[in-house]
Amino acid sequence: CLDMKPYLERYQKYAVLCHCDPSYTNFLFVGEGDSRHLHLIDWEYAGEHDPCLDIAVFANAANYDHEKLSWLMNCYLGGQPTKEFVLRVYGYMALTSMLWSDWAEYKEMIGEDCAGYGPLQYRCASEYSKLFWELLPQVQGEAEYG
């Protein structure tokens, strides 16, 4: 997974304020009826990053499949994402899944039960890593010849 880092840096166009932990558990609805508002809480990991990171973390935490992830990217962009954008999301899906797999493995080692979370995240990391490496030549070709 760490081999992806230079490519993610190469294709990142800009950095924006990112939450870095936009799990659905950090979205809070306040109020009722027409005065109901959505708040994003728990900003302890916030920083300047590629916006694809927040998309990947949200989709990962919500256990989105490819169809829902595509829908999320379309909603975020208001249209079809470029292959380069998808590549970055896939890369961050792989990296964050590997992080959570390692976290769960550590928790299991110290006696906490993570209910199969580690292997689930490892499979996700493997899947999106494979998708990243399959898409990369197409993105490189478009960058070179596009």
N, C-alpha and C positions, 0 to 999 in steps of 0.2 A: 504493500500500500504506500509506503513512504517514497517509492520510486515515482509516484504521481506528482509529488510536490513541484518539481521544476515545470511541469506542463501546466499545472494549475496556476502557478505564478505567471507563466508566459501568456496564458489566455485571459487572465483577469484584467479587465479594462479599467476598473476603478474600485475604490473601497468606500463603503458607506457605514454609518452607524448600524451595527448588527446586535441583536439581542444575544445570540450565541447559545441560547437555551429556550427556543420558542416552542417548548412542549405544550400540548393542549392543556396541561395542568397549570400553565402560567398565564392562561387567558381567563380573565375574571369578568363576568357580567354583573353590572351594578345598576340598581333601579328597576323600575317596572314600566310596562307599556311603552309609550312614546319617549319616555325619559330614560330608557334603558341604554346603557353605554358599555362598550367593551374596553377593558383595560388590560394591558400587557404588564405583568408584574415580574418581580425577581430579576433585576437587571445586574446582578453581581458579576456576570461573565461578559458583559457588553464591551464592545470595542469596535474599531474600524476593520472591516473585513469585506471580502467578496460577498455580495448579497445572496449568492447561490448557497452559501453556508447555512443561512437561516432557513432557506427552502428545504435543504437536505435534512437538517436537524428536525424541523417540524414533521416532514414526511416520515422520517425514521421513527420518531416518537409515536406517531399515529399509526405506525405499521402499514403505511400505504403500499399498495401493489403498483405495478408499472402504470396501469390505467389511471389510478388516482394521482400518482406522481405527475403524469402528463397533464392531467386536468389542473393540478396545482400550478405547474409552470405556466400553462396557458392563462390561468386567472391572474397570476402575478404580472405577466407581461402584457396582458390584454390581447394576446394573439399567439401565434405559433413561435416557439423558441428556435433559435438557430442551433445547429449541431454543436457549435462551440459552447453555447449556454448549457445544453444538455450534458456535454462532456464534463463541465465543471460541476454540475449537480451530481452526476454519477460519481465523480471523484470524491466529493465531500460526503456522499452517502457511504462510500467504501471506508473512508477514513474515520468518520464518526462511528460507524458500526464497529470497526475494529477497536476503537477507544472503549466503547461500551462493552464489547466482548471481554477485553482485558479487565475492565472495572469489575464485571460480574465474576470473572475467574478469581480475582483478588478477594472479593467478598466471600466467595465460596471457600477459599483457602483459610479465611479467618473464622469460618463457621456459620456464615449467614446463608440462608437458602434463597437463591435467586430464581427458583422455579423455571429453570431451563432458559433464562434470559441470555446467558453467555453464548450457548450454541446457536440460538436464534440470531443473535447479532453477528456471530461469526459467519453464518450462512449468508446473511445480508451483505457483509463485507466482501465475501467471495463472489457473490453474484454481481454486485456493482463494480467490483474491481475488474471482473471479466468484461462487463459491458463497456467500461471505460477504455480498456485496451483494445477492444474491437472497434470502437468509434474513433479512437485517436488518429489512425491513418487517414480517415475521411476528413477530419478537421484539419490535419496537417496539409492534406492535398488542397483543400479549399483555401487555406491561408497562403500556400505557395503559388497556386494558380488562379485564385479567386480575385 
